[in-house]
């Protein structure tokens, strides 16, 4: 039994909509009501108020319903219990199908009410007791319930396919499934639900619905983390990448005209969830506040999204429409904080690609410098280079967080290497590394190291004022690097 089916059976049982409960607990989502065991209501249940609300049991209907011994479709389904089991199976399948579950995963959607009304509707259309709509405003007409949702014919076909699959799983006779199919495919019934008869009324539908857009976001993120110009924003372990992907997928679903409502996610820790979120997706402004994203960063991000969309086959007016939405002044204004792309030394130097070049040149100079190269005789050059880039990125106002690198950024020769803090890295380091003549790092050694960095920055044509900013930013590291911190004082 799937988690959703188990959950719905429990919800319906606790709502008094099933029979033979045998001690349902509404506080335990893993509690399976006794109705799931296939038992029938004997009329002697300890909780008669939680029975079938006065509806005759299937075993008694042939005598009591006055139908000359002919069972109704409702009775053939197993009466109220059979309907509930069918609807629970059906609803569980809907919530687990990414092609259509976007209609059901918004916080404003009352899933419990949807399921209860489905029970009532199936009951009524198969000849059971009651009326639909219910006259109390809880279960609305099909036209009222689905107006404005933009449901397409392919959405509806998928939904109906799940009903058939649930029926087969619940051993509903084939001829009865055919009858249900005829009822739910009648023109007047479908017309109250389907608004996009050609299944191409929105970019969302034309693109391939949620599965295609999910693949688009996965492709986009894959491109981003490989782009050194912008991947610094995504390679810190403080970023929940799984949550980021889920929220981006919901956003893509919404802006393309799909059923998802960004920022209105269904969050309930007591229920199973096909999309992994524990809190709603934040606004663009809140999400990006303080990141210092520049216009050139955003342009690069958008370029990767357009490339990913083009690769998946989105083109022409659809691509232009999405690009217009994503370049709208108000939308961009909630993401970009550095509109001139020069708000930090990091941006003015040339971002991570420029730092990669500077660090590579710097290490070559250090290893060729006899005054200090002995300190690096046992160093892993790849690890050192990776960590130095992250450090310079952080110290110049970039998005990297030193010491918070993720596996992708720190994987070297199949091994993840964390960037250690400066004090731990340099404590006990000597030149030469062993022997009676070994000495620790002196202030002169630190000065020589900084001089090599300055030469590398100059070779990269970094402006003098930026070089000064970099050197100033590194000065506080002196006390964690040299053997005698007191020598770092300018006094």
ABEGO torsion letter per residue (X at the ends): XBAAAAAAAAAAAAAGABBGAGGBBAABAABBBAAAAGBBBAGABABAAABAGGBBBAAAAAAAAGAGGBBBAAAAAGEAAAAAAAAAAAAAAAAABAAAAAAAABAABBAAAAAAAAAAAAAAAAGBBEBOBAGAGABBBAAAAABGAGBBAAAAAAAAAAAAAAAAAAGBBAAAAAAAAAAAABAAAAAAABABAAGAABAAAAAGEAAAAAAAAAAAAAAAAABAAAAAAAABAABBAAAAAAAAAAAAAAAAGBABBBGBBBBBAABBBABBBABBBBBAAAAABGAGBBAAAAAAAAAAAAAAAAAAGBBEAAAAAAAAAAABAAAAAAABABAAGAABAAAAAGEAAAAAAAAAAAAAAAAABAAAAAAAAABBAAAAAAAAAAAAAAAAGBABBBGABBAAAABBGGBBBBBBBAAAAABGBBOBABEAABBBBBAAAAAAAAAAAAAAAAAAGBBAAAAAAAAAAAAAAAAAABABAAAABAX
